Amino acid sequence: MARAAPAFDRYQLTPLSPEEPQIPESAQGPRATPTSGRTASTPRPVPGPRPAAPPRPGRPGPSRPMPPAQRTPRESAGAPKPGSNAPAATPTSVSQPQIQLIPASAEGALDAAEEALDMLLDSGRAPGDVLVITTGDPHPWTAHELSFGEDSYWAQHDARDDVFYADASALGRAASRPVVVVAVNGGADEVATTALPIALGRAGALLIVCGDPERINSLLGAGV
């Protein structure tokens, strides 16, 4: 029987580009607290809509309109002109995000994710570029902000002003961000199996997975 193609084979684990930090392949050890000394932020007000800009004045039309019979349809973008031997333009391929696995135990996956986050921010990544997902216990920030209500919690997500932490079950509601960090810190196998492909689709440039490599490989059915 032919061996099934590895799930991650089509995503080459190429070295990070210069603008992306190289996250260490192992966590630096558990921290004193899961939050790494950070204080929970308070709900931020959502900025109101900007006033609509006044319409720009249109260009003056010709003195005499072109008769309908003389009008010709615009050529579609990328289509060759009649009589031209030039080939039609082909659509550009969409690049896949880079994938990086940081080995960590289930108990240390969240700390490893925090270490990766610190390096991303120190390298110049904007906080609003990063989405952190947990498969087990929620991040303390998530629990704190949800205590103010779902509306306030998701308003901060939509504002994109800071790092956003969410449970894996909320990935369907979370929007894409350039960097997605997944902490496989427990939870049922089905949760991680479902969350990882969705997280890959949410990552615009980089997906970082922190957890037990053996467990992650068994969930994905391939080595990373």
Secondary structure, DSSP 8 states (H G I E B T S, - for coil): ------TTTTS------TTS----SS-----SSTTTT-------------------------SS---GGG------TT---TT--------------EEEEEE--TTTHHHHHHHHHHHHHHTT--GGGEEEEESSS--HHHHHHHTT-HHHHHHHHHHT-S-EEEEGGGTTTS--EEEEEEE--SS-HHHHHHHHHHHHHHEEEEEEEEE-HHHHHHHHTS--
